[in-house]
Amino acid sequence: MKKLLKDLLSQVAQNEVDHMDTWGEGQLIRKLRGCLLNKRYFIIIDDVWSKSAWEKVRCALPENNHCSRLLTTTRIDSVAKSCCSRADDLIYRIEPLKESDSKVLFFKRIFGYEDVCPPQLKEVSDQIF
């Protein structure tokens, strides 16, 4: 949690990065709230793992009248519901990629092209999928 708060703070207040290594969660939350209080922001929090983790993150993000937005991702339905603070908030459920699409994405990311795997790595790549 502390690392997440530090990462968020370092992205919104670059001049504070040097001093925050010794800060506790409370101090990080207060500073982040202060930095965002009068700003419009769009923040993405990827892979929220628990309701308690979400509550700490939510405490650090002030609600203001600047049309700020927050997008969270999680694999846990109850956590997704806890991330919704208003009745019109949406939960979008996404299905996992098909194996063939996963391979294309993986090969493109690793080798730079979509469907080619060097022969010496074919067996290893088959074990991944």
Contacts in CASP RR format, 6 or more apart in sequence:
PFRMAT RR
TARGET T0000
AUTHOR 0000-0000-0000
METHOD contacts of the structure
MODEL  1
MKKLLKDLLSQVAQNEVDHMDTWGEGQLIRKLRGCLLNKRYFIIIDDVWS
KSAWEKVRCALPENNHCSRLLTTTRIDSVAKSCCSRADDLIYRIEPLKES
DSKVLFFKRIFGYEDVCPPQLKEVSDQIF
1 25 0 8 1.000
1 53 0 8 1.000
1 56 0 8 1.000
2 24 0 8 1.000
2 25 0 8 1.000
2 28 0 8 1.000
4 45 0 8 1.000
4 53 0 8 1.000
4 57 0 8 1.000
5 25 0 8 1.000
5 28 0 8 1.000
5 29 0 8 1.000
5 32 0 8 1.000
5 56 0 8 1.000
5 57 0 8 1.000
5 60 0 8 1.000
6 20 0 8 1.000
6 21 0 8 1.000
6 23 0 8 1.000
6 28 0 8 1.000
8 32 0 8 1.000
8 43 0 8 1.000
8 57 0 8 1.000
8 60 0 8 1.000
9 16 0 8 1.000
9 17 0 8 1.000
9 20 0 8 1.000
9 28 0 8 1.000
9 31 0 8 1.000
9 32 0 8 1.000
9 35 0 8 1.000
10 16 0 8 1.000
10 17 0 8 1.000
10 20 0 8 1.000
12 32 0 8 1.000
12 35 0 8 1.000
12 36 0 8 1.000
12 39 0 8 1.000
12 41 0 8 1.000
13 31 0 8 1.000
13 32 0 8 1.000
13 35 0 8 1.000
16 31 0 8 1.000
16 35 0 8 1.000
20 27 0 8 1.000
20 28 0 8 1.000
20 31 0 8 1.000
23 31 0 8 1.000
25 56 0 8 1.000
28 60 0 8 1.000
29 56 0 8 1.000
29 59 0 8 1.000
29 60 0 8 1.000
32 60 0 8 1.000
32 61 0 8 1.000
33 59 0 8 1.000
33 60 0 8 1.000
33 61 0 8 1.000
33 62 0 8 1.000
34 62 0 8 1.000
36 61 0 8 1.000
36 62 0 8 1.000
36 64 0 8 1.000
36 68 0 8 1.000
37 62 0 8 1.000
37 64 0 8 1.000
38 64 0 8 1.000
38 66 0 8 1.000
39 64 0 8 1.000
39 66 0 8 1.000
39 68 0 8 1.000
40 64 0 8 1.000
40 66 0 8 1.000
40 67 0 8 1.000
40 68 0 8 1.000
41 61 0 8 1.000
41 66 0 8 1.000
41 68 0 8 1.000
41 69 0 8 1.000
42 68 0 8 1.000
42 69 0 8 1.000
42 70 0 8 1.000
42 71 0 8 1.000
43 61 0 8 1.000
43 68 0 8 1.000
43 69 0 8 1.000
43 70 0 8 1.000
43 71 0 8 1.000
44 70 0 8 1.000
44 71 0 8 1.000
44 72 0 8 1.000
44 73 0 8 1.000
45 57 0 8 1.000
45 70 0 8 1.000
45 71 0 8 1.000
45 72 0 8 1.000
45 73 0 8 1.000
46 72 0 8 1.000
46 73 0 8 1.000
47 73 0 8 1.000
47 74 0 8 1.000
47 75 0 8 1.000
48 54 0 8 1.000
48 57 0 8 1.000
48 72 0 8 1.000
48 73 0 8 1.000
48 74 0 8 1.000
48 76 0 8 1.000
48 79 0 8 1.000
48 83 0 8 1.000
49 74 0 8 1.000
49 76 0 8 1.000
49 79 0 8 1.000
50 76 0 8 1.000
50 79 0 8 1.000
51 78 0 8 1.000
51 79 0 8 1.000
51 82 0 8 1.000
54 72 0 8 1.000
54 79 0 8 1.000
54 82 0 8 1.000
54 83 0 8 1.000
55 82 0 8 1.000
58 83 0 8 1.000
58 85 0 8 1.000
61 68 0 8 1.000
61 70 0 8 1.000
63 85 0 8 1.000
72 80 0 8 1.000
72 83 0 8 1.000
74 80 0 8 1.000
74 83 0 8 1.000
77 91 0 8 1.000
80 91 0 8 1.000
81 91 0 8 1.000
83 89 0 8 1.000
84 90 0 8 1.000
84 91 0 8 1.000
97 105 0 8 1.000
99 129 0 8 1.000
102 129 0 8 1.000
103 115 0 8 1.000
103 125 0 8 1.000
103 129 0 8 1.000
104 114 0 8 1.000
104 115 0 8 1.000
106 125 0 8 1.000
106 128 0 8 1.000
106 129 0 8 1.000
107 113 0 8 1.000
107 114 0 8 1.000
107 115 0 8 1.000
107 116 0 8 1.000
107 117 0 8 1.000
107 125 0 8 1.000
108 114 0 8 1.000
111 117 0 8 1.000
111 118 0 8 1.000
117 125 0 8 1.000
END
